[in-house]
Amino acid sequence: MNLRQKSSRYCSAVEFTAGITGVMLLVASISAGFKPDFEIGLACALVVSLILHARTGFALSRAQQELEMLRGLMRKISLRKKTEVKAPEIKFDKTKDLPPEDALILDDVKDAIENDRVDLYLQPIVSLPQRKHRYFEAFSRLRKKDGSILRPIHYLEAAERANRIGVIDNMILLRSVQALRDLGPESHNHRIFCNISPATIYDQEFFAKFTDYLDANVDLAPRLVFEFTYPAVEILHPRVEKNLEAIARRGYAFSVDHIRRFDHNWKSLREKNFRFVKAPSSMLLGENRGDAEAQERVRSFKEKLRENDIDLIVEKVELENHMPELLSFGIDFGQGELFGPPRPAVYYMQPKLKLAKVS
């Protein structure tokens, strides 16, 4: 029997007892020949006190009931926190009807992913001119059974021919997110840029599971930026745009690279929560060394980004003698070999372990 039923029955019983007691007092006083004025007052006082007692008991029972409901809710929340939502499982079907060379490469990819031989590499994105590490871009490196590295350049063409790009992207993305989670508290101070393809967002079945995973790991929202190439952004499928909105609503920001010109619709991108744009240093330097019209395009480009609250990251910076000219643009962030190559994540996140972890 629940508390509400118990308290209701208790209240009814007390009120019934009070009524019977009052009636018995009146009958007894009249039978004995007494004037009932005093006894009536006494009976009424008794009835009122008993009713108040019953109501107080009912109120206390209701309060107890609410406390128990609150404790139960807290237990459920605690249980949910302790229950880890696993990353969605994705099957990498065995390759069929492929050229022997492609089948061999993709079997190596499948084997590396399914046996957790996916390593997270990071490359720093620095603030300028101080060159402090502010963000990192994530790269994946697959290891074969013999320990050799399988780079994207080794398997991308085979994956495209076999229509496996989406599956591979999904798997590598999840492994990268899991690796980021495993880095521990040191990674909380940095934002990680994670490359993603529209095929990942287009896969509705995967996307539903992936958003559940993001919901269960809400603390990753300020730490992850999903990066797309501009050619992919230009031809987004309506379903992909809708799914991007769902990710943005969860607090995740986006970045775009591989831009080909300076006059894209930056306002439209900002409305989709694109907060970063990456431009290759060669593109900026080439325009700046051109005529007055070319130099104006660079200035206008930077101004448009500023107006739309989009940060510019100059990437592929390799030579020190390019820095004075790049800094003259008033650029806030840089990325490239000059500031640090991609290295195993532990190198940047746990510097004390560099010698132990990195050969």
Summary of the structure (lengths in Angstrom):
residues: 359
radius of gyration: 34.3
end to end distance: 67.8
largest distance: 122.6
contacts: 1046
relative contact order: 0.09
helix: 60%
strand: 16%
